[in-house]
Amino acid sequence: MSEPDSKESLSIEEIGHLFNLSSVAVENLRARFEDFPAPLQETAAGPLFDLPPIQAWGEKHGRLPIAQHSPRIGYNHKSVAIAGLPRTGKSFISSLFARDEECFALRRAFSEPGDDFTQCAVKIIVSENIPEACAQFNTDQEEYRRYSPLKKEPLEEFMVEVNAYLKEKRTSGQEISPVEYIEIFVHPGPLSAEIMRENRLAWLLVTDTPGVSESYALTPIAEADLVMLVLADSGGDAARKGFKQIVTGIAPLVATGDACFLYNLKKLCDNETEYEAMQRDAEKAMQSFEAEFAPLRQSLVDTSLNVLRPSKSVLGVPGMKDNGIINYAEDTFRRRLKEVITRSFRGEGADLAAKELREAVGAESAQVTNLISFMKEVLAKMPRLEQNTAWPDYFAAFKAAGHARVKTQDRNRIAETVAWTRTDSLRNLYDYFRLYTAENTPDPVNQAGIKLFYRLMSQEMRNDDGLGIGGHHCEDYPPVTMRAIEYICAAELRAALREAQCQNGDIEYAYRRTLIDNGIVSRTWRCVHLDANKLYLLDILTDCGVLSLHSAGLTKLVRHRYIGGLRKIGEYKAWEQCLALFTGDIHAQYSLRELIRETGI
């Protein structure tokens, strides 16, 4: 056995740092792969390995993380989600956002004959701030994480191994976890570059979901400013059943965002005449799905005109190729898709809801009092956050559990809990607010109030900003785990940051120190910065009462303090906009903090 060079030798723990894995996961890799390098030396502390063979093995098997300098989550961004039936060309459409050579690499790797090729969600992060286009598979089963540059052979090998793992899970009856998905970092193509420039975006997130069928349910989508529904001439009751499942699943997102429809006819179009004929065929085909949207036409919160009249907003999808050549049909489709996306992104959303409320109220102060009373009653009737005092409160155990601020180091414990509770809570919020219709809420002022509050509350639950900003190149994207930890430890953070401000101390140091003192670990604390403009969020969390709820277990702790806290912050912002519409005298009669306390949790 060779003598190790101390500068070139690695322990199991150090290999874990190199591969971004735990020591247990490294041992599992040693057991699974016969070609895992043998140790140079066995010591009392464990085996030591030579660095070059470990690096070579990691590169061969896609275990070396590829550094990404992703834009900070606080910067301006938009998100698109793509959903549809199997084999409708979703992967082709999602590839359009990447630079041409990256676009065609994705098409070749993610499209194959047979069943729907994409077995899990694929999140494409588009940004100029990416040194190397690459893919990575995230999973709570650490030894199955993989990385690949966006090049033909390694990317195809990457997809073969990832799909084999996911298909084995499905075959054995296991569900694909929300924390199991592929992230792809790409540079903007012509389509996304124009969208980002015209909408002043630092980055764009495109989520491609697996096709929905009797076998595969809709992958939960927690964030989307625009949902694209992709259909094709598949026909049959099974296809219609799958489409109905999609419509039901995306309803909470579409209610506060937007939707567009893409009908893939797969027809090659060599000129304008053929393209326009294809577009007319798509509009005609879409008419057969109009009835599926009837339930969404009754609620006050379902206001997307595209969803209400899908055949009028559908965009036909022509045949496209993966041979590196952009034909007339694809070039025309890209231009029209860009117009649809830009128009959707420029929708004012909450501004329009506030404008509708302002116009409905007019100058009558009586309307103001009635609206506030009505909305207080609406919010007070919402289902309460449940408490189970039969079990001990979990916060003390949380601090002792060794949670990490980065999801991979935390073994996805918090990230997976957030994914489930966010989706469930958004659905519950939607189900409650959609009970209000024009028939049972005839007053235009109250209707406008319902729309404004639902939009801002659901928007906050989907798109929280958080206090901390991580600048490390392997940072979570987005940093959901760190944000959930902030809300869970909000009372402690508030006290520490207030003390630091009073003493003119370093609030970033106080932020990091407080999380460390509450059991949170990280290898990259030096890369964490603080957005001082967001400190008021800690006051809201304290005032609204979510921090005082008894939380028996991690799921309840996340549901109460993080998701419940986000809901109350959204409510606070809605009251703020509501009161800002009125005169100073009326505004002075109400306290925002009192209002969020009165409506309860």
N, C-alpha and C positions, 0 to 999 in steps of 0.2 A: 504494500500500500504506500503511495507516494506521500512525502511530507508536505503539509499544507503551507502555502504562503499566506501569512496573516492578512496581507492586503487584498488577496484574491480569494480567500476562503469565506464560506457563508455557513451559518447555522440554519436550522430549520426555521427559526423565527425570522432570520434575515432574508431567507428565500421568500417567506410570507410577505415581508415588506416589499420585496422586489416585484412579486406577482400580485400584490394587494390582496392577500389571502391570510386567513388565520393559520396557525401552526397545524391545527387538526386537518384543515383542507390540504395543506402541503403533504402531510402524511398519507392522506387518501389518494393524492395523485401518485405518490411513490408506489402505493399498492396497486393502483389501476393500470399504470403504464410500465411495461417491461423495459422500455428504453430510457426510463428516468435515470439520470447519471448516478453512478455509485459514489458513495462518500469517499473522500480522500483519507479520512481518519475517524475512528470512533474515540470519543473522549467521555469523561465522566459526565460532562454537561450535555452530551449528545453528539451526533455525527456532524462532521464538517465537510463541505462540498466545495469543489473548485468552481470559481465564478464563471469562466468562459463556457464550459459545457452546460451549466445551468441556464445561462443566457441563450445559448444556441437551442437548447431543448425548449425553452419558453417561447422563442420565436417560431420554431417549427410547429409547436402545438397551439399557437395563438394565445399564450398565457401572459405575455408581456404587455402591460397597459401602454397605450399610445398617448403621449402627452397632448392635451387639448387646452388651448387658451380660450375658453368659451367666454362670451360676453356675460357680464354680470346680470343676474336675474332682474335687477331693478331697472335696467335700461328698457327703452320702449320696444315692445315686441307684440306680435299677434300670433294666434294659433289656428291651425286648420285641422280638422279631423275628417278622415275619409272612411266611410262605412258602406257596406253593400252586400249583395249576395256573392257566393263563391264564383270564381272565374269570370269576373266582370271587368277585369283590367285595372283594379285599384293600384297595383304595384307600378303599372305603366304610368298612371297619372301622377302618383307620388314622385316618380323619378324625374318628372318634368321640372321640378324645382332646383335640381342640381345642375352644376356646370356640365356641358355636353359630354365630355369623356367620362365623368362620374355618373351621369345620367344613364349612359349605355352600359356601364359596368353593373349598375343596379338592376337594370332590366334583364341582363343575362343571368344574374345570380338569383333574382327573386321571382322569376317567371319560368314555369315548367308545365308541360302538359299533365293532365290528370286532375286530382283533387286540388282544392285551394292550397297553393304552395306556402303561403305565409301562415304559420301556426300560432304566432303570438303578435302582439302589437309591435309595430316598427315606428320609432320616433325619429324623424329626420330633422336635425338641427342645422339650419342654413345660416351661415355667417361668413363675412370676410375674414374674421378673426380666428381662422382655423389653419394651423401650420400644415397639417396633413389630413386629407380625407380618409376616414376610417370608420369601422363598425365595431361595436362591442355588444356582447350579450350579457344582460344583467339577470341574475337569479339569486335566490337565497341559498341555493345549493352551490356553495363557493367553488368547488372543484370543477363545476361545469361552466364557469364564466369563460368567455373567449373574446379575443380581440383580433382584428384583421385590417390591414390597409385595404383601400378600395381598388384592388387590382384583381384581375380575372381569377387566377388560380387560387390564391389564398382566400378570396372572398367566397368562391364556390365551395372550398373545403370547410370554411367557417359555417356556411349555410347547411351543408350536409350533416355536420356534427350537431348543430343546434336543432335542426329539424328532427334528427334521430332521437335526441333526448326528449323533445316535446311530444313526439308521436308515441314514444314509449310511455310517457306519463298518461297521455289520453287513453291509450290502449289498456292500461292497467286501472282505468277508472278514476285517476287523479285529475283535479282541476289545475289549469294553468294559473299560477298565482299572479296577482296584479303587479308584483315586483319582478316578474319575468317578462322581459321585453328586449328588443334590439334597439340600440341607439346608433344612428348613423350621422356623422359629422361631415357636412359637405360645403363646398363653396357655392355662392349663388350662380344660377344659370341666368340666361337672358330674361326668363319669365319672372323669377323671384327677385332679380336685381332691380327690375323696373318697379315691381310691387313695393319693395323695401324703400327705394328712393322716393317714390311718390307719396308713401305713407310715413316717411321718416322713421323707419324701423331699424334697430340695431341688429335684430335677428328675427328669424321666423321658425316656428315649430310646426311640422306637418306630421300628424299621426295617422298611419295606415293600419287599419284593424283587420283581423281575419274575417273571411266571408261568413255570413250568418246563414245557418241551415238548421234542419231538425237536430243535427248532431252537435253543432257549435252555436252557443249563445253569443249574443253581442258582447264584445269586450267593453267593460265599463270605460267611459270617457269622462274624465273629470274636468277637462278644460278645452274649450273650443270657441273662438269668436265666429267661426264659420264651419258648418258641417256640410260636407259634400256626400250626397247619397248617390251611389253608382249602381245602375241597373243595366240589364242586358236582356235580350230575347231568350230567356231561359224557360218561361212558361210554367204551367203546372201549379197544382195546389200547394206543393211544398215550397215553391219559390214565393208564392203570395203569402204564405204563412211566415216565411223568413222575413219578408219585407215588412209585414205588420209588426213583427218583433223588433225590427230596427226603428220603425216609427215610434213605437211605444218607448223604446230605450233612449232615444235622443230627445224626446219631448222636453225634459228639463233644460237641456242645453239650448235648443232652438227657441224656447220661450224668451230667453234673454239675449240670444245671439242671432244668428241668421243661418239659413240653409240654402243650398242650391242643388239642383238635380242634374246628373250627368247620365245620359242614356247611351250605352255603348252598342252601336250597331255594327261596328267592325268593318265598315265599308270603306274601301279605298276611294278617295276622291282626288282626281287629278286637275280639277279646275273649279271655278266658282259655281258654275251651274250644278255640277254634281254635289258640291258641298251643301248648297242651299236645299237641294232635294233631300239629302241625308238629314238636314236639320228639320225639315218638315215631317219626315218619317218619325223622328224622335219625339216631336210634339204630339203627333197622333198616337204613338205607342204609349206615351205618358198618361194620356187621358184615361186609360184603363185602370190606373192606380189612384184616381181622384178620390174614390170612395174610402180608401184607407185613411184619409186625413179628416174625415167627417168629425170624429171625436175632438179634434183639436180646434174646431171652429167655434166652440161654445164658450171656452174659458176666456176671461179677461187677460190672462197673462200670456196666452198663445196668440201673439200678434204679428208673427212673421208672414208677410204677404206672399213670399215665395212658397211657404208651406201650405198656405191656404189655397193657392192656385198653381200647383206644380207644373201643369202642362204649359202654362204661359211663361215659365222661367227656366224650363229644361234646356240644357245645352247638349247637342248631339256630339258623340265621341266617334271620330272616324278611325279607320285602321291606321296603326302606327307600327314602325319597324324597330328592330333592335340591332340593325347592321351599321349603326353610326351615321346614317343619312337621315336628315330631317326633310321629309317630303312636303309638298304643298299643303296636304291635309293637316299634318301636324303643326306646321307653321301657323296656319289659320286658326286652328284650335287653341294654340298657345295664346294668341292675341286676344281671342274672345274670352278665354278663361281668365286672363289678366284683368279684363274689364269687369267681369263678374266679381272677382275677388276684391279689387280696388273699391268698387261700388259698395260692397258689403263692409269692408274695413272702415269706410268713411261714414258709415251710419253713426249718428250721434248717441244712440242708445239711451243712457241715463239722461242726457241733456234734453232729448226729445220728450222723455217721460216727465221731466221737471217743467218743460215748456207747456205740455198738455195740462199739467196741474195748475200752473200759473194762469193759463187762459180760462180754465174751468172755474177757478176761484174768483177771478175778477177783483173788484175793489170792496167786496162785501165782507166785513169783519166777522159777521155771523157764520159765514161759510168756513172760516178758519177754525173757530171753536168747534163746529160740528165735525170737521174733518179730523181734528186732533182726537176728539172723543171717539169717533168711529175707528180710527187706526189703533188707538189704545185698546179698544175692545177686540179688534181683529187679532192683534198680537198677543193679547192676554189669553185668547182662546186656543192658541197654538198648542200642540202636544208638548208636554213638559219633558225636560231631560230627567230620566229615571235615576233614582238612587236606591242602592241596596245596602242598608246599614247592618245587615246580618253578617257581612264580611268586613274585615279591617280595611280602613282606607289605604290605598296603594301608594300614596306619594312617598312615604318613608322607604318602602321597598323599591320604588322607582329609583331613588337616589343611590340605593345600594346595589342596583342591578348592573352597573358598569356600562351604561348606554354611551354610545359614541355619537358625535354630532354629524358624522358622515355615514350614510346608510350602509355602505359595504362593511365598514368597520363595526357597525351596530348589528350586523347580520340581518339587516332589513326588518328588525323587530318593529320599530316605530313606523318605518315607511309602509310596510304591509298593513299595519293597523290603520294608518291614515287613509290608505287607498280604499279600504273597505268602508270605513266610517264616513268618509267624504261622499262617496257615491250613494250610500244609503241615506245620508242626511239630506243630500240634494234632492233625492227622490221624495223623501218625506216632506220637504219644504214645498216642492212642486205640487204634490198630491193635496196639500192643505190649501195653497193659494188658488189652485185651479177650481176649487169649489165655488169661487166667486165669479158669477156670470153677469151679463148685462140684465138678465131677467131678475135675479135676486138682489142685484145691486144697481138700481136704475139711476141713482144720483151720479152725474158726470164727475163731480168733485171726488166722490168716494172711489169711483172707478179709476180715476187718475192716481189717487193715493195708493190703491192696491198695486197698480203697475209699477209705480216708483219704488215702493218698499220691496216688492218681490225682486225687481231687477237689481237693486243695490245689495240686498242681502245675499242673493244667490251669486252675484258677481264676486262679492268678497269671499264667499266660501270656496269659490273656484280659483281666484287669482290674488291670494294674499301676498303682500310684499315683504313682510318680516322686518326685523331690525338689523340682524347680522348679514354681512355680505362676505362670502368666501372667495378669495382670489387665487386659490391653489389650482394648478392645472388639472388635477384629478378631482376637482370639486364635484359634488353631486349636482345634477342638472335636471330640474331645479332643486334647490337645497331644502326639500320638504322636511327631512329629519331635523335639521337645525331649527327651522321655524316652529315645528311642533314642540321642541324642547324649550324654546323661548316662552311659549304660551304656558306650558306646564310649570315653568319656574318664574312666571311673571311677577308674583309678589316679591320674591327674593331679588329679582333683577330691579324692580322698581325701587326697593329700599336702598340697594347698593348704588344705583345710578344717581338717585337723589342725593345721597350722602357725598358722592364724588363731585357732583355739581356744586353743592354747598361749600365744599372745601377746595373748589377750583382744581379738582383732581383729574386724572386721565380716565374718561368714561369708557374708552375702549378696553383699557386694562381692567376696570371694574366689571365690565360685561364678561370678559373672558374668565376672570378670577371667580366670579359668582357661579358660573356654570361649572367650573372645575370643582369648586367647593360643594356643589350639589351632585357630584359623582359623574359628571360628563367628561369623557376622554376624547382626545384628538391628537394626531401627530402634527397637525398644521395650524395650531392656534395663532402662530405669527402671521398667517395669511388672512385672519378674520378681522374685518373692519365693521364699523357701526354707522348706521344711518341715524344721526341725531334727530332728524325731522320726524322720526316715527316713534319717539319715546312716549307721545301722548296715548299710544295704543295700550300701554301698560296701565294707564289710569282708567281707561274704559274697562279693561278686563277686571280690574279690582272693583270698580263701582258696580258693574252689572251683576256680580254675584257668582259667576261661573267658578271662580277659584275656591269658593267655600263649599261647593258640592262634594258630597261623599262619593268617592270613586273607587269601587271595588274591582281593581284589576286595570291592566294597561289599556284595554279597549275603552272602558268607561272614562279613564283619565284623559285619553285623546278625544273622545266624543264630547266630554264636558268642557275641558279647558281649551282645546285647540279648535275643533269644529264648532262647538257651541260658542266659543269666544269670537270666532270669525263671524258667526251669524249676528251676534250682538254688535260687533263693530260695523257690520253692514247696516244694521238697524240705526245705529248712532249716526252714520253718514246720511241715511234717509231722513231722519228727523232734522239733521243739520240743513239739508237742502230744502226741506219742507218749511222750516221756520224762516229761512233766508228769503223766502218769497214774500213775507209779510212785513208789516210796518214795525218800527222799533218798539212801539208801545205793546203790540201783541207779542213780539219776540221776547220782550222783557218779562212777560208773565210766566214763561216756561224755562225750565232748566233741562238741558240735554241729558245730564247725568240722572236727574230725577225721572225723566221719561223712560230711560232704558231700565231703571230700577223698577218702576211701576209696572211695566209690561211683563216682568218676570222671566224666568228661564225654564 
